[in-house]
Amino acid sequence: MNWLISDALAQNAGQQPAGGGIEFFIMIGIFFLIMYFMIIRPQSKRAKEHKKLIEALSKGDEVVTNGGLLGKITEVGDNFVKIEVAEGVALKVQKSAVASVMPKGTLKGD
């Protein structure tokens, strides 16, 4: 019956498995550091940049929303901005919906 159980496994049947507590905690620490530098830190940097962009919005800025609308800001409120997307057509959107500020003159290029 030697072919069902390897000799090495049978010899360690009464002993504790190799590798214990400290190696496990070191591995968890390394995993957390990798997660921090690969996921958490870049995401918080992007959130800070977006918050700074939202706070710097002003009348006359040309912006793109998360939905893809391109327009010029005509009015800035506490939580909302009014964006003119065509002559005489203005939409009110949340400030957080603004994805990016475009260079001046982008609207004239269309």
Secondary structure, 3 states (H helix, E strand, C coil): CCCCCCHHHHHCCCCCCCCCHHHHHHHHHHHHHHHHHHHHHHHHHHHHHHHHHHHCCCCCCEEEECCCCEEEEEEECCCEEEEEEECCEEEEEEHHHEEEEECCCCHHHC
